[in-house]
């Protein structure tokens, strides 16, 4: 990290992505060795030591974007999975379950149709066996 570099902090309270700037680099030499600390400044002009920040921070906005997208996707998948569990309890028969990941990033393997005990047909994905 360097002076005038922008960092991106995910504010846990407001759930915002906040840009801050590194305005000071402090190098300390102690009996334990060298320590480097960074002072950041917010848009409003408030200065804090970066080590005091408990929220997650990133060196690029792209890193922050990827983290936020992955977090949102995980949360959405958990919500859908809980709803499926509730639907199964409610209906008494298994409901159709979609894959939790988009098919374009999954190894879909071979698809087969099977008949469920209640007579409905379901598509299943069979992962190809790996030669040992």
N, C-alpha and C positions, 0 to 999 in steps of 0.2 A: 504494500500500500504506500501511497505517496501523497505529499501535500497537494491540495486542490483536487484530489480525486473525489468523485461522487460515489457514495455508498447508498444502498437502497435498504431501508429498514421496514420490516412488516410490523406495524404498531399493533400490539396485541389487544389494546383497549378499543381503538377505533376501527381496527381491521383495514387500515389504509396502508398503502405503500408510500413511505416518506423518504424523499431524497435528503441526504445530509452531505456536508463537505468536510473532508479532513483538512483542518487548518493548522495543526501542530503535531510534530513528531518529537516525543521526548525519549531520549536514550539515557538509561540509568545504569551505572556500574556499581554492583554490590559484591559482597563476598560470595554470593551464589552465582555470580556471572552478570551478563548484560541483559537488561530488560528494555523492551521498546513499548511505549504507550502512545496512543493516538488520541488527540482531542478533535471532536467533531463539532460542527456548527449547524444548527437547523436553519430553515428558511427564515424563521422569526428572529434569528440572531443569538439564540440561546446556545451556550457552549457546554459540552459534557465530555467526560473521559469515555472513550469507546468501551472500555472494560466494564463500565457501569451499566451498559445497555444489556438488558436481559432478553430483549426481543431478537428475533433472527434477522441477520443482515446479509446482504449480497454485494459483490463487487460490480456486478453488471445488472442492468434492468432485465436482460434476457434470462439470467439465472433466477431472478425473482419471479419472472413470468412463468418459467417452467415449474418452479416450486409451487406457485399458486394454482396452476392448471392441474398438476398432479394431486394436490390437496383437495381441490374441488372435485375431481374425478373420483377420488377415493371416497369422499363424503357422499357423493351421489350414488356410487355403487353400494355403500353401506345402507343408505336409505332404501334403495330398491330391494336389496336382499332382505331387510327387515320386513318390508311390505310383502314380499313373496312368502316368507315364513308365516306372517299373519294370514295371508290369503289361504295358504295350505291348511292352517288350523281352522279357519272359518269355513272353508268349502268341504273339507274332509277328503278331498281327492287332490292329487298333485296338479298344480297349475302349470301352464307352459312357462318355462324359464328360458329367457334369452341369455346368451353369454354376457358376462359382465365387461368384456373387452370388445372393442370393435373388431369385426372379422378381418379387416385388412392388416392387423398387426398380430393376428394369431395364426398358429399353424393349425389349420382347420382339420387336417387329416381326412379320413374317408367318412362320408356320411351314410347312415343306414336308417331305414324306417323299421320300427318295432311296434308291436301291438301291446298296449298296456292292459292290465287285468280287467279294467272297466270297458275294454273294447276300443278305446280311442287309439289313434296312431300317433306316434311321436318320432321325431327325427333325432338321432343321437350321433354324436361325433366319436369316431373310434380313432384313437391315436395309433399311427402305424407302429408296430413293434420294431424295436431296434435290434439289429443283429449283434450277438455277443461274441 
